[in-house]
Amino acid sequence: MAAHRGIGNRLLDGRQIKIMSLMEAGLTDEATAMIDSSVPAEPWEHTVAALLRISCRPATSPASQQELDRAVRETLALVMQPDR
């Protein structure tokens, strides 16, 4: 990370790892805030954000079926794209 001067605003690997480490530490509000403050530049980053948001939800407040369906649709659209 030092070579890249820390974690940027995009949902690249460093930011994703930081979000997951916050979730693992039980700091879901901070993890959600980091997702929300991200600046996606590529379509896949929106999908990653949706998946991370769902993962941040506490068991007592699970994601809605609509939110889950949207994340699945976005994920399938990405993985079904032909290789460039």
Secondary structure per residue as TSV (DSSP state, phi and psi in degrees):
chain	resnum	aa	ss	phi	psi
A	1	M	-	360.0	-32.7
A	2	A	G	-60.0	-37.1
A	3	A	G	-63.8	-25.1
A	4	H	G	-104.9	11.3
A	5	R	T	59.7	42.7
A	6	G	S	93.8	-160.4
A	7	I	-	-98.6	127.4
A	8	G	-	-83.9	-170.3
A	9	N	S	-87.0	-15.0
A	10	R	S	-82.4	163.2
A	11	L	-	-88.8	51.3
A	12	L	S	-82.2	179.7
A	13	D	H	-56.1	-41.1
A	14	G	H	-61.2	-43.2
A	15	R	H	-69.2	-40.0
A	16	Q	H	-61.7	-42.8
A	17	I	H	-64.1	-41.9
A	18	K	H	-61.3	-44.2
A	19	I	H	-61.3	-45.6
A	20	M	H	-66.2	-35.1
A	21	S	H	-68.8	-35.8
A	22	L	H	-63.9	-42.5
A	23	M	H	-62.0	-44.5
A	24	E	H	-61.9	-32.2
A	25	A	T	-83.6	1.2
A	26	G	T	81.2	13.0
A	27	L	-	-96.7	61.7
A	28	T	H	-67.6	-32.8
A	29	D	H	-63.9	-42.1
A	30	E	H	-67.3	-39.4
A	31	A	H	-63.5	-44.6
A	32	T	H	-63.3	-41.4
A	33	A	H	-61.6	-38.1
A	34	M	H	-68.2	-38.9
A	35	I	H	-62.4	-47.9
A	36	D	H	-65.2	-27.0
A	37	S	T	-90.3	0.2
A	38	S	-	-69.2	154.0
A	39	V	-	-121.4	86.7
A	40	P	-	-65.7	136.5
A	41	A	-	-114.0	-15.3
A	42	E	S	-124.0	150.1
A	43	P	H	-54.6	-38.1
A	44	W	H	-62.6	-28.4
A	45	E	H	-66.6	-32.9
A	46	H	H	-65.3	-39.8
A	47	T	H	-66.4	-44.5
A	48	V	H	-60.6	-41.8
A	49	A	H	-61.1	-42.5
A	50	A	H	-63.2	-42.9
A	51	L	H	-66.4	-41.3
A	52	L	H	-65.8	-39.8
A	53	R	H	-59.4	-43.3
A	54	I	H	-62.8	-41.0
A	55	S	H	-66.6	-26.1
A	56	C	H	-78.4	-15.8
A	57	R	S	-67.4	134.1
A	58	P	-	-70.2	155.3
A	59	A	T	-59.8	-27.1
A	60	T	T	-78.9	-11.2
A	61	S	S	-139.2	68.4
A	62	P	-	-66.5	161.4
A	63	A	-	-62.9	148.2
A	64	S	-	-71.6	160.4
A	65	Q	H	-60.2	-37.3
A	66	Q	H	-62.9	-43.3
A	67	E	H	-64.4	-42.2
A	68	L	H	-64.3	-44.8
A	69	D	H	-60.8	-42.1
A	70	R	H	-62.4	-45.8
A	71	A	H	-62.5	-41.0
A	72	V	H	-65.0	-44.6
A	73	R	H	-59.8	-46.3
A	74	E	H	-63.4	-41.5
A	75	T	H	-64.7	-46.1
A	76	L	H	-62.4	-38.9
A	77	A	H	-61.8	-37.7
A	78	L	H	-70.4	-46.4
A	79	V	H	-74.7	-18.5
A	80	M	T	-88.8	-4.8
A	81	Q	S	-68.1	138.7
A	82	P	-	-66.7	149.3
A	83	D	-	-63.5	143.4
A	84	R	-	-97.2	360.0
